[in-house]
Amino acid sequence: MNRYCLTLDLIDDPELIAEYERIHQQIWPEIYISIREAGIEGMEIYRLSNRLFMIMDVNDTFSFEKKGDMDSANEKVQEWETLMWKYQQALPDAKPGEKWMLMNKIFEL
């Protein structure tokens, strides 16, 4: 099992942040299915102010390329991602269209 940590910012608006959190209390069933089918065994998202931090535990079938291909071919995932851009904003270092950015592990105990 591998673990990946990613980060992203939300638009710094308390109402939008609250709405984003409400939506994530019960994600769409199609999104849950797409996450699982990509090989993601566990996922947690944490927030501090408008910064998000995601932890993904994935099995050996997972790859970012595979997940990207699956997402591109899934209408409901594309609808979800379009909705999420209402709340999310790319980090300053992001490439055009890039959302969640992979973090580097710098310490482990």
HELIX and SHEET records of a PDB file:
HELIX    1   1 PRO A   14  GLN A   25  1                                  12    
HELIX    2   2 PRO A   29  GLU A   37  1                                   9    
HELIX    3   3 PHE A   64  SER A   72  1                                   9    
HELIX    4   4 GLU A   75  MET A   84  1                                  10    
SHEET    1   A 4 ILE A  40  LEU A  48  0                                        
SHEET    2   A 4 ARG A  51  VAL A  58 -1                                        
SHEET    3   A 4 ASN A   2  LEU A  10 -1                                        
SHEET    4   A 4 GLN A  88  GLN A  89 -1                                        
SHEET    1   B 4 ILE A  40  LEU A  48  0                                        
SHEET    2   B 4 ARG A  51  VAL A  58 -1                                        
SHEET    3   B 4 ASN A   2  LEU A  10 -1                                        
SHEET    4   B 4 MET A 101  LEU A 102 -1                                        
END                                                                             
